[in-house]
Amino acid sequence: MNFNKKITQNLIEWIETNRILGVDLVDVYIDEISEEIQNVLLRYKDQGNLAESEYIVPLDVDEILLPKIAFNLSELLRRLRSYGWNPKEYSAILVQNVFFFDFMQGVHKYKFFKNDSNKSKIYVKRDNVRINDAINMNVEKIELEDDSNSLSMTDLDKENLNKYGIKCKRKIPIPKLSQNIIRSALVSPVGYYSKSMMLTRRVLTAFNHYPLTNLGMKGFAGWSAPFSEVQLNHYKESCNTTMVAECVRYVQRARVDRTALRLHPRLTHALAAALCHKIKTI
């Protein structure tokens, strides 16, 4: 972990989201961090709620492995068995990636145009897209598709945010998972930006995305999870040097995706508790 900017809120939200989803152990590799981030990590370490894990998921702070029907990762694993997941045959579950770029967010600032296919088009201001000027990229028109999930932030959710803020004597931010609901319509193919749930007893060596060497298995032993059950939410500010050449493909069409909103009540409560605790102890 090496960051040049302030990410305390994002880090707390990321840890709390994974705890809600049933993660037992967060293993952080540290290079250089600020004192504020160090205090946050030490507080979680002191809570002592760590356990030996059967699975390991290598995630960055801007990534959330999100079950779409199951309420946590344990339930997700049970559901995946009905699709063919067998830990005796495979060492890892591959999850497909979707991008939630910051510059795609904020539907209210876009002008909508209905068309015959019941889809909408949004026109994006070029100055909101921080991409190298040398890239020949047409981002003025992005087709926006809506999903069938009618979940949204309710007045009660907003009222609870205000109550937490009054109690903490500070404004509690809306979690990124609740704010960022527009993603790339293009789902990354399996193997491209995918992340894995890896069996610790079977994986000997691993890459950041998938296993390299497996115990008792030859070759690649990954199993692709159905996108209808789980997705990797990748919350990126903009296209960086690792994927800038592919940005054209990912921003041509966008999709409203409210899957993460069902975590909002629990995540807001956890985020408020963590931020209030931080104020009292630092």
N, C-alpha and C positions, 0 to 999 in steps of 0.2 A: 504494500500500500504506500503510494507516494503521490501526494496531491499538493498542488500549488495554490489551490483556492479553497474557500471555506465550504465544506460539505457536511458539517455536523448534522444538520437537519436530515439530509438525504441518507446519511449513515444510520441514524436512529430509526428512520422510517423503514429502511431496508432490513435492519435487524428485527424490528418488531413485526414486520410483515412475515418474515420467515419463521418467527416464533409462533405466530398465529397459524401458519400452515403446518406446524408440527416439527420444525427443525430442532434437534437436540443440541447440536454443537456447531458453533461458528468458529472456524479456524482462519485467522487473519495473518497473512504474510506482510510484515511491516518493513519498509525501507526507510522512509522519512515522513513523519507526521507532525502536526502542530500539537501544542500542549492541550488545546481544547479537545481535539479528537482523542488524544491519549487518555484524558480524563473520562471520556465517554466509554472507551474500550475497557478501562480499568473498572468502571462501575459494573459493566456487564460481567466482567470476569469475577468480581467479588460476589455476585449473586449466586454463583456456584451451581446453577441449574444446568450442568453439563452431563452428558452420558455417552457411552460407547455407541457409535452409530453403525448400523448395518449398511447404509448407503452414504455416499459422499457426492455432493453436487458442486462442481467448481463454478461459482458465479462471481461476476463483477458487481460492484455496488449499483450499477445502473441496470441490473437484470433481475427479473423475478420469474421463477418457474411457477406458473399459475394453473392449478386445476380448474377446469371450466364447469364441472358438475360436482365432483367430490369437494368436500369442505376442507380437507387437509391431504397431505401427501400419503399418509397411511391408507386412507380410504381410496385414494387414487390407485395405489399399488394393487389393492384388492380388485378394483374395477378392471384394471389392465389385464389381469389373468384371464378374464372372459374373452379378451381379444387375442390371446395367444402368448402373452408374456410368461416365460418360464425361466426362473433363475438357474435352473439346471442346464439350460441350453445357451443362455446369453449372460453376459457380464454387465451389460449397461442398457439403459433405456434412453434412446435419443429423442429429444424434444425439439420441434421446429420453432423457428424464430420469426417474430414480427417486430417491426420498428415503430416506436412512438416518438417521432422527431418533434422537438420543441416548436419548430417553426410551423408545424402543421396544426398546432393547438389553437384554441380560441375561435370557435365557430362563429361567435357573434360578430367578428370583424370581417367576415366574408360575405359576399353577395351571392345569393342562391338563384339558380335558374332551373326550373323543373323541365324534364324532358319526357318523352313518351314511354321510356323504360322505367318510370317511377324512381329514377335516380336523380341526384342533384349534381351540379357542378359548382365548385367554389373557385374564386379567383384570388390568388395569393399575391400579396405585394412582394416584389422582388427583394426589397431591402430587408425583409424579414428572414431571408434565407442566406445564411452565412456559408457560402460555398465559394471556392476559388473562382475568380472571375475568368480564369482561363478555360474553365469547363464550359463547353457548349451545351447548355441545359435550359430547356423551356419549362419554367415552373409557374408561368402565369395561370395555366389552366390545369386544375387537378380534379378529376372526377371523384365525387364523394358518394360512397354507398353507405346506406344505413343498415344496421343489423336488426334482428327481430326482438332483441332484448330491450325491454322498456324500462329497465332499472334507471333511476336517476337520483340525484341528491334531493332529499325531501326537506321540507321546512323544519321538521324535527331534527334532522341531521345538522342543519345550520344553527338551530337553537342550541343544540348540545355543544357545538363549537364555541358559541358565545358564553355558555355556562362554564366550560372549561377555562376559557380565557379570563373570565371574571375571577374564578377561583385561583388561577395561577398568576393573576395580575400581569398578564401579557396576552397578546393575540396568538391564538393557536392556528398555525397554517393549515390549509386544506392539503391533505396528503396528495402527492404526485399521482398516485394510482387513481385518485378520484378526479383530479383535474385533467389529466392527459387521457382522453378517450378517443382520439383519432390516430389510427395507425396506418401503415402501408397496407393496401389491399393485397399486395403480393406477399405471399408467405414464402420464406426462404426454403429452397429445396433441402431435403435431408442431407446433412453433411456440410451445408453452408450456414455458418453462424449458429449451428445447433449446439446445445449443451446436453449433458448426459447425467442421469442418475446412475452412479456406478456402484456395483456390489464390492464392498471393501474386502471381502474374503476371496474374491475371484480376480480382482485387478492388481497386477504387479506394478506396472508403470502406466502413467496416464499423461495425456496432453491436456491442455486447458479445456478442450471440448469433448474428448472421448478417450477410451482406453487405448493403449498401444500394445501392451503385453498382458495376457490373461493366463491364469492358472488352469491347466488342463484343457486349454482351448487353443486351436490354431487359427491364425488369421484374425480378421475383424469379427468381434462377437457382439455387436450392437443390435438392438431391436428398436425399430421406429414406432413410437407411440402414436395413436390416432390423434390428429389435430382437433377432432371433435371433443377430446377428453382433456387435453393439456396443451399449453403453448408457453413459449418463452417470451415474456414481455421485455423488450429492449428499449429503455428510455434514453435516447441520445439527444444531445443538444443540437448537433448538426452532423453533416457528413465529414468524417475525419480522413486522414491520409490512408487509412487501412481499407476504406470502402468507397472513396469518392468517385471512382470510375463506374460504380454500380448505382450511384444515386439516382440517375435518370430512371432506371427501372423501378426503383422503390417509391418514387414520389409522383409518378404519373397518375396513379390512382390511390385514393385513400378510403378508409372505411371507419365508420363509427363503431367502436368496440367498447361496450360497457361491462365486460366480463368481470373486471376487478372491482366494480362498485359494490358488490355484495360483501366485500371485506371492509367497507368504509366505516361502519359503526364501531367494530372492534379495533380497527387500526387507529381511528381518531382517539378512542379512549386510551389505547396503549401509547400513542404518540404524545398525548397531553400529559399522561402520567410520567413518561420519561423526561419530557421537557420541564415539567414542574419540579421533578426530583432534581434535575440538573441545576435549576435556579437555587434550590434550597441548600445544595451541597457544595457549590463552587463559589 
